[in-house]
Amino acid sequence: MGETQVTWFGFLMEVLSAVFEWFRDPANWSGSTGVPARMFEHIYISFLSVGISAAVALPAALYIGHTKRAEFLVTSIANLGRAIPSFAILAIMLPITIRMRLGLGFWPTVIALFLLGIPPILTNTYVGIQGVDADTIEAARGMGMTGGQVLRKLEIPLAAPLIVAGFRTALVQVIATATLAALVAWGGLGRFIIDGFAVRDEARIAAGAILVAALAIAAELSFGLVQRLFAVRLHR
C-alpha cells in the first residue's frame, strides 16, 4: 500500500470515527437545531412541496391522459423540468419572494421543490392513463360507463403502479434537493452540511449527508413497497 493510500485511509477512518462520535453526542439530538427537529423540517417541506405538486400535476395529467388533449404539454413540462436546475429556480424565486414580503428560506424553497416535483408526477400519470388498452376502454363504454366512470373505475386503477412510481421519483428528488433550503436561511438536514462547511467540521457535513441519504432511501423503499402492492393487486 502506497503512502498516498495510507494517508487517505487514515483520513477516512478519522472522519468515520468523528461521525460516529457526532451521532453519539446527545447535544446533537436535542433542541431546535438537533437531528429530530431538522428531520421534521426536512420531511415537512418535502411532503408539502410534493403535495402541492400533486395537486397541480395529477388532475392535469388525468385530464390529458383521458381526453388525449394538449399532450404536447406533458413533453414540454417534462423537458423543461430536466433543463432548469433547482438551484437556479431557487435563486430566481428568492428576490421575488423577498419583494412580495414572503421572507427568506421557506417559500423560495417550497416553490423550487414544487416545480421540481411536477414533471415526474405529470409524466408518469399521463403515461399510465394513456397506456390503458383502448379495446378495454371501448368495452367499458359499450357497457354504458360514462367517461368519468371509465377514468375512476378503469384507467386510474390500471395506471396506479405508474402513478405511484411518479410520486416516488418526485419525493426522492425533492428530499435530496431540499438540502438547498439551508442556502437561503431555512432549516432541514441541509443545515448540518452548510453549517459544517462554514466551520470546516467534516463530521457534521458527513452526518448531514448520511441523514439526507437515509431519508431518501426510506422514501424510495416505502413508495417502492406501495408500488409493488398496487402491481400485485392489479395482476390478481
C-alpha positions in Angstrom: 0.0 0.0 0.0 1.5 3.3 -1.1 2.0 6.3 1.2 -0.9 8.2 -0.5 -3.3 5.3 0.0 -2.3 5.1 3.7 -2.9 8.8 4.1 -6.3 8.6 2.5 -7.3 5.5 4.5 -6.2 7.2 7.7 -8.2 10.3 6.9 -11.3 8.2 6.1 -11.0 6.3 9.4 -10.7 9.6 11.3 -13.8 11.0 9.6 -15.8 7.9 10.2 -14.8 7.9 13.9 -15.7 11.6 14.1 -19.1 10.9 12.5 -19.7 8.1 14.9 -18.9 10.4 17.9 -21.1 13.1 16.4 -24.1 10.8 16.3 -23.4 9.7 19.9 -23.3 13.2 21.2 -26.7 13.9 23.0 -26.3 17.6 22.2 -26.9 16.8 18.5 -30.3 15.2 19.3 -32.0 17.9 21.3 -33.3 21.4 20.8 -34.4 23.3 17.7 -31.1 22.5 16.0 -31.0 18.8 16.8 -31.5 15.9 14.5 -35.2 15.3 15.3 -36.1 19.0 14.7 -34.1 19.2 11.5 -35.5 15.9 10.3 -39.1 17.1 10.9 -38.3 20.4 9.0 -36.9 18.4 6.1 -39.9 16.0 5.9 -42.4 18.8 6.3 -41.1 20.9 3.5 -40.6 17.9 1.2 -44.0 16.4 1.7 -45.7 19.9 1.5 -43.9 20.6 -1.8 -44.8 17.2 -3.3 -48.4 17.6 -2.1 -48.7 20.9 -3.9 -47.1 19.4 -7.0 -49.6 16.6 -6.9 -52.5 19.0 -6.5 -51.5 20.7 -9.8 -49.9 17.8 -11.8 -52.3 14.9 -11.0 -55.6 16.4 -12.2 -53.9 17.9 -15.3 -52.3 14.5 -16.2 -55.5 12.6 -15.6 -57.4 15.0 -17.9 -54.7 15.0 -20.6 -54.3 11.2 -20.5 -58.1 10.5 -20.5 -59.0 13.0 -23.2 -55.8 12.8 -25.3 -55.8 16.6 -25.5 -52.9 19.0 -25.1 -50.5 16.1 -24.9 -47.6 18.3 -26.0 -47.8 20.0 -22.6 -46.6 16.8 -20.9 -43.4 16.6 -23.0 -42.8 20.3 -22.8 -43.1 20.4 -19.0 -41.0 17.2 -18.5 -38.2 18.6 -20.7 -38.4 22.0 -19.0 -38.2 20.3 -15.6 -35.0 18.5 -16.6 -33.4 21.6 -18.2 -33.7 24.1 -15.4 -31.6 23.3 -12.3 -33.5 23.6 -8.9 -30.7 25.9 -7.6 -31.4 28.3 -10.5 -35.1 28.3 -9.6 -34.3 28.9 -6.0 -32.0 31.8 -7.0 -34.7 33.3 -9.2 -37.5 32.9 -6.6 -35.5 34.4 -3.7 -35.6 38.1 -4.7 -39.2 37.6 -5.9 -40.5 36.3 -2.5 -38.5 39.0 -0.7 -40.2 41.6 -2.8 -43.5 40.0 -2.1 -42.6 40.1 1.6 -42.9 36.3 1.9 -39.5 36.2 3.7 -36.3 34.2 3.2 -35.9 30.4 3.1 -39.3 28.7 3.3 -41.3 30.0 0.3 -38.4 30.2 -2.2 -37.6 26.6 -1.3 -41.2 25.4 -1.5 -41.7 27.0 -4.9 -38.5 25.4 -6.3 -39.3 22.0 -4.9 -42.9 22.3 -6.1 -41.7 22.9 -9.7 -39.2 20.0 -9.3 -42.0 17.6 -8.3 -44.3 18.4 -11.2 -42.6 16.6 -14.1 -42.3 13.0 -12.7 -45.9 13.1 -11.3 -47.3 14.6 -14.5 -45.4 12.3 -16.9 -46.0 9.0 -15.1 -49.7 9.7 -14.5 -50.2 10.7 -18.2 -48.2 7.6 -19.4 -50.2 5.3 -17.1 -53.6 6.6 -18.2 -52.7 6.9 -21.8 -51.3 3.4 -21.8 -54.5 1.7 -20.8 -55.6 -0.7 -23.6 -58.0 1.1 -26.0 -60.1 -2.1 -26.5 -60.7 -2.4 -22.8 -61.9 1.3 -22.7 -64.2 0.7 -25.7 -65.7 -2.4 -24.0 -66.3 -0.4 -20.8 -68.0 2.4 -22.8 -70.1 -0.3 -24.6 -71.3 -1.4 -21.2 -72.7 2.1 -20.6 -69.9 3.5 -18.5 -69.5 7.3 -18.7 -66.2 9.0 -19.3 -65.8 9.8 -15.6 -66.6 6.2 -14.6 -64.1 4.9 -17.1 -61.4 7.1 -15.6 -62.3 6.3 -11.9 -63.0 2.6 -12.2 -60.7 1.5 -15.0 -58.0 3.9 -16.1 -56.8 5.1 -12.6 -56.7 1.5 -11.1 -54.8 0.2 -14.1 -52.4 3.1 -14.0 -51.9 3.1 -10.3 -48.4 1.4 -10.2 -47.0 4.0 -12.6 -48.7 6.9 -10.8 -47.2 5.7 -7.5 -43.8 5.5 -9.3 -44.1 9.1 -10.3 -44.8 10.1 -6.7 -41.8 8.0 -5.6 -39.4 9.7 -8.1 -40.7 13.1 -7.2 -40.4 12.6 -3.4 -36.9 11.2 -3.6 -35.7 14.1 -5.9 -37.4 16.7 -3.6 -35.9 15.2 -0.4 -32.4 15.3 -1.9 -32.8 18.8 -3.3 -34.4 20.2 -0.1 -30.9 20.4 1.4 -30.7 23.7 -0.6 -33.1 25.3 1.8 -30.1 25.9 4.1 -28.6 28.1 1.5 -31.5 30.6 1.8 -31.6 30.7 5.6 -34.1 27.9 6.3 -33.7 24.6 8.2 -33.8 21.0 7.3 -31.0 18.5 7.2 -29.1 20.7 4.9 -28.2 22.9 7.8 -25.8 20.3 9.1 -24.0 20.3 5.8 -23.9 24.1 5.3 -23.0 24.9 8.9 -20.4 22.1 8.7 -18.8 23.7 5.7 -18.8 27.1 7.5 -16.8 25.9 10.4 -14.9 23.1 8.5 -16.5 20.4 10.5 -16.2 17.2 8.4 -18.1 15.1 10.9 -21.1 17.4 10.8 -21.0 17.5 7.0 -20.8 13.8 6.6 -23.6 13.3 9.3 -25.9 15.6 7.4 -25.2 13.8 4.1 -25.9 10.4 5.8 -29.2 11.7 7.2 -30.4 13.0 3.9 -29.4 9.8 2.1 -31.1 7.7 4.8 -34.3 9.7 4.5 -34.3 9.5 0.6 -33.7 5.7 0.8 -36.5 5.3 3.3 -38.9 7.2 1.0 -37.7 5.1 -2.0 -38.3 1.8 -0.2 -41.6 2.9 1.2 -43.1 4.0 -2.1 -41.5 1.1 -3.8 -43.4 -1.2 -1.5 -46.7 0.7 -2.2 -46.0 0.4 -5.9 -45.5 -3.4 -5.7 -48.7 -3.8 -3.7 -50.6 -2.0 -6.4 -48.9 -4.1 -9.1 -49.8 -7.3 -7.2 -53.4 -6.2 -6.7 -53.6 -5.3 -10.4 -52.4 -8.8 -11.6 -54.8 -10.7 -9.3 
